[in-house]
Amino acid sequence: MDSFRFRLIAALVATLALAGCQAKVTRSPCPKGQVCVEYGNNAEAASLDPQKANLVDEATIISDLIVGLTTDAPDGSPVPALATGWETSADGLVWTFHLRDAVWSDGVPVTADDFVYAYRRILDPQTASIYAYLLYILKNGQALNEGKASPDALGVRALDAHTLQLTLEHPAPYLPEIAKHQSFFPVPKHAVEKWGDAWIQPAHFVGDGPYSLVEWRLGDYIRVQKNPRYFDADKVCIDRINYYPTPDAVMAERRVLRGELDVNTMFQSNRIGRMRQTMPDTVRTGTILATAYLSFNTHDVAAFRDIRVRRALSEAIDRDFLTTKLLRAGQKPAYAFVPPGVANYPTGAQVFWAKKTLAQRQADARRLLAQAGYGPDHPLRFEVKIPNSPDTVLINQAIQADWASIGVQARLVQNEGQIAFVSYRNRDFDIGAMSWYADFNDPVTFLALMKSDTGAQNYGDYKNPIYDALLNASDREPNAAKRGEILAQAEQIMLNDEAMIPLYYLVGRNLVSPKITGWVDNVENFHRARWLCVKK
């Protein structure tokens, strides 16, 4: 074991044993006769607009405030929400959804026009939605987003107030799955047009979901209250939820242990052994569809346009050390982007050097860097911009050491999570550290990120026309097995290009009080509050 790793593990042990004391945090009082939940939600929300938000922690709240055509069942599968049912044309291109009688939280009816307005809005270039590309499955969706078509040309029509028709560019049997995502939610046209961007403020917010936004104290909490106008309100158990940003995972852990939080959506991975002793009935882990990875800024950093440099940096990382010695909660080394367990996807795609030993890979890395013109007299130098969560910092310190062992000088720059992702979207980074959580259970939720026309979330600006063509071909393939094979071919090409650095496959790390009922662990790690309750 090298000296860095010895010091790192020693520091880790000290952290586990001597986690500092924090000031006592009291539980918010619950009104008499109500059921209340205190919910730790990891990161501060930047937006609650379903067409502008982009983080999982924002989606957790938004999906309790607004529902779309379908929603997540307790096990994460799609079930009808505003749509009571639908029919699909024989060619799979035309979907007709029948909407239930429902109203917004201010009593205004929810109609098919609200979906038409929402889908045109998210694809409007002025909205600058990071998720606009998901609606490229609608006919002329991409053309509208690129300013090449009018809103009227978009494949969405209100046949009447309760009938919505979607016409697709290609068959998409996963449409009920993707319709759960906030990018497919309706938005209240009357509120958005009246208040503009301020419509998401508590005084103006209008939703159609099980909860209504009543308070938003930046840096403190977001409070939602049961929406009596929700179509299924009589089956919603919890009356009030306070969502707290909990970036300090150790402090949040203690708050759960003391009963001040009922749920927290993250814990510091390397503390799992301690928590299994102190709070065994609270720790909830399991396989989820998510991958941690690093992105190269190939747009601005010339060195990263050289595949030899990208491959050297990826080969040099000791993924086994990251997962078994540092994280230790069941994470697995990743040598591909799409994680195991994704529906309708064959296994097998991986970087070609995955079976080599670490020593062989690091020898390759030194040779590749030398071929690219880097060595002791001309070392490769760059910054790694990372969110400042404990796990991310720990992992990237180890990666920094791996790179130092091959002569690379990487400097870590820590930012608050929201700031880091703004930098990634603006290409204000050299290398960035991020994770991708599946928006829906299909391989395209991962692979579409790397299409050349995806936009801001293709952080490395990867572009390969063969890759794009294979993804387009998969859209036209009706057979699920054959479609999966085409997508796997595309992933292999992307991995051969070293488009990004896959690090490890994540696991769900939730802390859930035993008094919470209705929580079902699932691979998508979606847990909508409408299904939860609290033991008396």
Secondary structure as GFF3:
##gff-version 3
##sequence-region A 1 536
A	DSSP	alpha_helix	3	17	.	.	.	ID=ss1
A	DSSP	beta_strand	36	40	.	.	.	ID=ss2
A	DSSP	alpha_helix	56	65	.	.	.	ID=ss3
A	DSSP	beta_strand	70	72	.	.	.	ID=ss4
A	DSSP	beta_strand	78	80	.	.	.	ID=ss5
A	DSSP	beta_strand	83	88	.	.	.	ID=ss6
A	DSSP	beta_strand	94	99	.	.	.	ID=ss7
A	DSSP	alpha_helix	112	123	.	.	.	ID=ss8
A	DSSP	three_ten_helix	125	127	.	.	.	ID=ss9
A	DSSP	three_ten_helix	132	137	.	.	.	ID=ss10
A	DSSP	alpha_helix	141	145	.	.	.	ID=ss11
A	DSSP	three_ten_helix	151	153	.	.	.	ID=ss12
A	DSSP	beta_strand	156	160	.	.	.	ID=ss13
A	DSSP	beta_strand	163	167	.	.	.	ID=ss14
A	DSSP	alpha_helix	175	178	.	.	.	ID=ss15
A	DSSP	three_ten_helix	182	184	.	.	.	ID=ss16
A	DSSP	alpha_helix	189	195	.	.	.	ID=ss17
A	DSSP	three_ten_helix	196	200	.	.	.	ID=ss18
A	DSSP	beta_strand	211	217	.	.	.	ID=ss19
A	DSSP	beta_strand	221	226	.	.	.	ID=ss20
A	DSSP	three_ten_helix	233	235	.	.	.	ID=ss21
A	DSSP	beta_strand	240	244	.	.	.	ID=ss22
A	DSSP	alpha_helix	249	257	.	.	.	ID=ss23
A	DSSP	beta_strand	263	264	.	.	.	ID=ss24
A	DSSP	three_ten_helix	269	271	.	.	.	ID=ss25
A	DSSP	alpha_helix	272	278	.	.	.	ID=ss26
A	DSSP	beta_strand	283	296	.	.	.	ID=ss27
A	DSSP	three_ten_helix	302	305	.	.	.	ID=ss28
A	DSSP	alpha_helix	307	315	.	.	.	ID=ss29
A	DSSP	alpha_helix	319	320	.	.	.	ID=ss30
A	DSSP	pi_helix	321	327	.	.	.	ID=ss31
A	DSSP	beta_strand	332	333	.	.	.	ID=ss32
A	DSSP	alpha_helix	358	371	.	.	.	ID=ss33
A	DSSP	beta_strand	381	387	.	.	.	ID=ss34
A	DSSP	alpha_helix	390	404	.	.	.	ID=ss35
A	DSSP	beta_strand	409	415	.	.	.	ID=ss36
A	DSSP	alpha_helix	417	425	.	.	.	ID=ss37
A	DSSP	beta_strand	431	437	.	.	.	ID=ss38
A	DSSP	alpha_helix	444	447	.	.	.	ID=ss39
A	DSSP	three_ten_helix	448	450	.	.	.	ID=ss40
A	DSSP	alpha_helix	465	475	.	.	.	ID=ss41
A	DSSP	alpha_helix	480	496	.	.	.	ID=ss42
A	DSSP	beta_strand	500	512	.	.	.	ID=ss43
A	DSSP	beta_strand	516	517	.	.	.	ID=ss44
A	DSSP	three_ten_helix	529	531	.	.	.	ID=ss45
A	DSSP	beta_strand	533	534	.	.	.	ID=ss46
###
